Structures are given as C-alpha cells and as structure tokens.
Amino acid sequence: MRQAAWFLAALLAFLLPACGSKPQDMILGKWETTDIGGKVVVGEFSKDGTVSWPVPLIGIRVDGKYRWTDDQHIEMEFGQGGLQRKENRKVEVTKETLTLTDDKSKNTQIWKRVKQ
C-alpha cells in the first residue's frame, strides 16, 4: 500500500507541471517592461480574454480583448474614444518571460512576469 502511495505521489508531481504549460495558461497574469522613457509599465492578461495594456507614448492604459489565433499568435483588440485598433502578435512565453513580436513591424517586446 505504501508503495502505491509513493507511486501516485511521484506520478502527480510529474504530471501537474505539464497542466499549466500551454501558452494560453502561461500568458495569464501581470507582466512588466521598461518603456522608451525608462518607466516601468505593466500589462495584464486575464483568463476571461480581457487585456489591460499600457500606451507608453501618451502615458495611459487601455482595456481590450485578446484571443488566440493559434498556439503562437494572439490578436488584441482595443477600443478607445470610438477608435478601434487590432494588433496581431507572435507569442513566446515561459514562466518568467513573455516575448511579443508585432506581425507587421516585427518589433519585439520582452516582458518579465510581475512577482506576486
């Protein structure tokens, strides 16, 4: 009986980390980076498909929606003052870093997970 319990514990320890390893799960939470002016800005992806994103040049935050178009790309849509904007980004995410590359301009941003 004791051997079965150890086996089950080892199996769970092996399988549980794999549960959250999909990019769709790993992107969730708050991320920070430094803007061109040297100020730390924070973006957040929520499980319900909403995103809160900094706009460094004018110093505001916008709220919008995001959706995965495949396992490596997201589409973010923002609406502010009657203006709609869509951005497509390639996503590379680990436990600690989030790399977003704009599909059009090929600009890359590297974000670090905010420790909570």
C-alpha positions in Angstrom: 0.0 0.0 0.0 2.8 2.4 0.9 4.5 1.8 -2.5 1.3 2.6 -4.3 1.0 5.9 -2.4 4.6 6.8 -3.3 4.0 5.9 -6.9 0.8 8.0 -7.1 2.6 11.0 -5.4 5.5 10.7 -7.9 3.1 10.5 -10.9 1.2 13.6 -9.7 4.4 15.5 -9.2 5.4 14.7 -12.8 2.0 15.5 -14.4 1.0 18.6 -12.6 3.6 21.0 -14.0 2.5 19.9 -17.5 -1.1 21.1 -16.9 -0.1 24.8 -16.9 2.5 24.6 -19.7 0.2 25.7 -22.6 0.9 29.2 -23.8 -2.8 30.0 -23.2 -2.3 29.3 -19.5 1.2 30.7 -19.1 0.3 34.2 -20.5 -2.2 34.8 -17.7 -1.2 37.4 -15.1 0.7 40.7 -14.9 3.8 41.5 -17.0 6.2 44.4 -16.8 8.7 46.0 -19.1 10.5 49.3 -19.4 9.3 51.8 -22.0 11.4 54.1 -24.2 11.5 56.7 -21.4 12.8 54.3 -18.8 9.5 54.0 -17.0 8.2 50.6 -15.9 4.9 49.7 -17.4 2.6 46.8 -16.6 0.2 44.8 -18.9 -2.2 42.1 -17.8 -3.8 39.2 -19.5 -6.9 37.7 -17.8 -8.5 34.3 -18.2 -11.7 35.8 -19.5 -10.0 37.1 -22.6 -9.5 40.7 -21.5 -6.3 42.6 -21.6 -5.2 45.8 -19.9 -2.3 47.4 -21.9 -0.1 50.4 -21.4 0.3 53.0 -24.1 3.7 54.5 -23.2 3.9 57.4 -25.6 0.8 59.1 -24.1 1.0 57.5 -20.6 -2.4 55.8 -20.5 -3.7 52.3 -20.1 -6.3 50.8 -22.5 -8.6 47.8 -21.9 -9.4 45.4 -24.6 -9.8 41.8 -25.6 -7.4 39.2 -26.8 -7.9 35.8 -28.5 -5.5 33.1 -29.6 -5.5 32.6 -33.4 -3.2 29.6 -32.9 -0.8 28.3 -30.3 1.8 31.0 -31.2 -0.3 34.1 -32.1 -2.8 36.4 -30.4 -5.0 39.1 -31.7 -5.6 42.1 -29.4 -8.4 44.5 -30.0 -8.7 47.8 -28.2 -11.4 50.5 -28.4 -10.8 54.0 -27.1 -12.9 57.1 -27.8 -14.6 55.4 -30.8 -11.4 54.2 -32.3 -10.9 50.5 -32.8 -7.4 49.0 -33.1 -6.3 45.4 -33.8 -2.8 44.1 -33.2 -1.5 40.7 -34.1 1.5 39.4 -32.1 3.6 36.3 -32.1 3.9 35.0 -28.6 6.7 33.1 -26.8 6.0 32.6 -23.1 7.8 30.9 -20.3 7.2 31.1 -16.5 9.3 34.2 -16.3 9.3 36.0 -19.7 6.8 37.0 -22.4 8.1 37.9 -25.8 5.6 39.6 -28.2 6.6 40.3 -31.8 4.3 42.5 -33.9 3.4 40.6 -37.1 3.6 43.8 -39.3 6.6 45.8 -38.0 8.5 42.8 -36.5 9.1 45.0 -33.3 9.7 42.7 -30.3 8.9 43.5 -26.7 10.3 41.4 -23.8 8.2 41.4 -20.6 9.0 39.9 -17.2 6.4 38.3 -15.0 5.3 40.5 -12.1 6.1 38.6 -8.8 3.1 38.5 -6.6 
